[in-house]
Amino acid sequence: MNQDAEQSATAEDAEEFWYCLRSQTKKEHLAAAQIRHRIGIEVFAPRITFTKKTKRGKVRFTEALFPGYLFCYCHIETHLRHLLSMPGILAVVRYGNRIPPIPGEFIQELKDRIPAENFETPDPVIEVGAPVTVIDGPFKNLQAVVTQVLGARDRVRILLEFLGRQAEIEVASHSVFRDDHKPKEGF
């Protein structure tokens, strides 16, 4: 191999690419922060905030968009040992002995589609005809249909089946959760 070819191969090896790292679940953002702070390389670990129905009512959760994974942009040969020593990092995603790079276009497309690294999904909108579940009060866990939205009082009128007959009742809008998860308009 001549000297020009050797220099070309060395230049290719020194290129930075995106790689996928396996992290501890629910600690992706902490591992990403450690990598940024200690190594100083670019990390992509998007998180999503959403509303979920729980026994306590509506609760906002923030979780990793890709649970257990994050992406870093680096020269893997130079940074592999440092990356694997970071708290929360379990491994680099490999196929056999090969660590495949992630195409930069793919990461860029993800970044373009995700409005921010920490983004929120809109709360499900409550509208007439929407299927809902009552999440607190005496009718907890009953399914119903919204018949009227009383916006000024932040309440809704719902039709539900109770004790073998249909009844229309009025409840606070925060006491129901939309079952089909239709997002608010404009998102």
Secondary structure, DSSP 4 states (H G I P E B T S, - for coil): --HHHHHHHHHHHT--EEEEEEE-TT-HHHHHHHHHHHT--EEE--EEEEEEEETTEEEEEEEESSTTEEEEEE-HHHHHHHHHTSTTEEEE--BTTB-PPBPHHHHHHHHHHSSSSEEEPPPBPP-TT-EEEE-SSTTTT-EEEEEEEEGGGTEEEEEEEETTEEEEEEEEGGGEEESS-PBPTT-
